[in-house]
Amino acid sequence: GNSVTQMEGPVTLSEEAFLTINCTYTATGYPSLFWYVQYPGEGLQLLLKATKADDKGSNKGFEATYRKETTSFHLEKGSVQVSDSAVYFCALSDQWTGNQFYFGTGTSLTVIP
Amino acid sequence: DTAVSQTPKYLVTQMGNDKSIKCEQNLGHDTMYWYKQDSKKFLKIMFSYNNKELIINETVPNRFSPKSPDKAHLNLHINSLELGDSAVYFCASRGPAGTDTQYFGPGTRLTVL
């Protein structure tokens, strides 16, 4: 079956620190992979995505590379800001179950000045 | 213009009551979803509709009933509310196959007293 496992939080970093949030997946087909971000009191927003192996998704300084060999899609940012404080969700959408998304449990990030 | 909207944003009610949450999307999408997010931010899919047809119906108490009067609307009715129903409920929509991104509404925070 399909599933997503992501690093448990909460994560607390100082401003300008390097961020990595790990995400690994299990899928029966050829999934598309996503990172969504949820700011306090809001709904989820797409942060970035990658649709095939070796693709790199990037947005707002965040990056993640689709690694089929390690079934991973780790989120990274070189220098976090206070405004990056949010909950981050890794997700996949499998072509065979194209209507269903599988979300990880979410990782809460707090960036302190 | 808001792409996916939900009403109400907050809903406080007594145990045993029946309530509804409305969702509308103006993106022209065919597929809509309801998710439940608990206090630990865990996101669980409840239902999915494609062109007014139910396609995903996860293990959810039958007190929960989705209704889709047209493909732009997916409402959620909850009968005989229980304390454990307290959560944030998110509506989302998704475009045609090949456009994997889901767009989320702002959420409805339901509190059952």
Interface residues (C-beta under 8 A of the other chain):
Chain A: S32 F34 Y36 Q38 E42 G43 L44 Q45 L46 K49 T51 V87 F89 S93 G98 N99 Q100 F101 F103 T105 G106 S108
Chain B: V4 T31 Y33 K40 K41 F42 L43 I45 S48 N50 I55 I56 F90 A92 R94 A97 D100 T101 Q102 Y103 F104 G105 P106 G107
